[in-house]
Amino acid sequence: MYEKEINVFFLSVILTVLLLVMAVYFVIISIRRRNILYKREREANAILHKQELLETRQEVQQKLMQNIGSELHDTIGQKLTLTYLQMENTLQSDNIDDIKTRISAQNALIQESLNELRSISKMLTTQDFSNFNFVHYLLKEMARINESGLCKTVFTYPDEHFDFLNEKVNLSLVRICQEFIQNSLKHSGCAQLEIHITLTDENLRIVCIDNGRGIDWEKASEYRIGSGSGLKSIERRINSIGAGFRWENKNGTQLHIDLPLNKIAADET
């Protein structure tokens, strides 16, 4: 009887040990599977992040090319055409003083065209996305719009380097502001565009304003139909960088963007 109890005891111990070994084995397998899934998920997210970044880069570059094309056609092209016509008229003149006056005016137009060409060339050669700064880009964009006569612009920003922003945030903020500007110029009938940037210890705030007719919110669902919708694109990009936003209709349209700085730090890790 005593021997039988001992056998039962050892059998119980063996079974317990086997169960523990099996439990540990399954836990290890489960952990390994979880780690593999986590690694694959991180790799997939990294690929998706690079893809989104590349798409945003291409969009910014495409917009830059469109602006340069517009500058070449609307400003430099017109000035050179005017110079050509003035030269044609100069050839018909026999008055030396008149010829000198016309040549002086033509030289001034040619010099202006050369200066604008140098400015455009600088934009192309300095478009280094590794040191891209959304404030510098918007400063040039707002100045270009103001000089073109399309709309009066106001741009305010703090005296900061903004080197704490990663490339994704920089490019996304540019595209958000570009979309707002494009929608305002095309649809609002505005005479003035404003972008105001403020920076606190906790948040980066951007306010985009136009003095146009505003958004008809009863048709907001129509505005959001389709991937090409301006409003939908703006809101999707804001959400992608972890920022909050709100729209307001106050003598036009206002877009308030609030980006917590800790979201940027979390996105970089």
ZIHUDA-V643604 format. One record per pair of residues at least 6 apart in sequence whose ideal C-beta (glycine too) atoms are under 6 Angstrom apart, sorted by the first residue. I is the first residue (numbers start at 1). J is the second residue. Records with the same first field share a line. If there is no record, write none. Layout:
BEGIN
I = J + J
END
This chain:
BEGIN
53 = 168
56 = 171
59 = 175
60 = 171 + 174
63 = 178
68 = 120
71 = 120
75 = 116
76 = 113 + 116
79 = 109 + 113
80 = 113
83 = 106 + 109 + 110
86 = 102 + 106
90 = 99 + 102
93 = 99
132 = 170
133 = 162
134 = 170 + 173 + 174
135 = 157 + 162
137 = 174
138 = 177
142 = 153 + 155
145 = 151 + 153
146 = 153
151 = 193
152 = 192
153 = 193
154 = 194
155 = 195
156 = 196
157 = 197
158 = 199
160 = 199
166 = 268
169 = 241 + 264
172 = 237 + 241
175 = 237
176 = 234 + 237
179 = 230 + 233 + 234
180 = 208 + 255
183 = 230
184 = 190 + 193 + 210 + 212
188 = 210 + 212 + 213
189 = 212 + 213
190 = 210 + 211 + 212
192 = 211
193 = 210
194 = 209
195 = 208
196 = 207
197 = 206
198 = 205
203 = 258 + 260
204 = 259
205 = 258
206 = 257
207 = 256
208 = 255
209 = 254
210 = 252 + 253
211 = 251 + 252
212 = 252
214 = 249 + 252 + 253
215 = 253
223 = 229 + 231
224 = 231 + 232
238 = 245
242 = 263
243 = 257 + 259
244 = 258
245 = 257
246 = 256
247 = 255
248 = 254
END
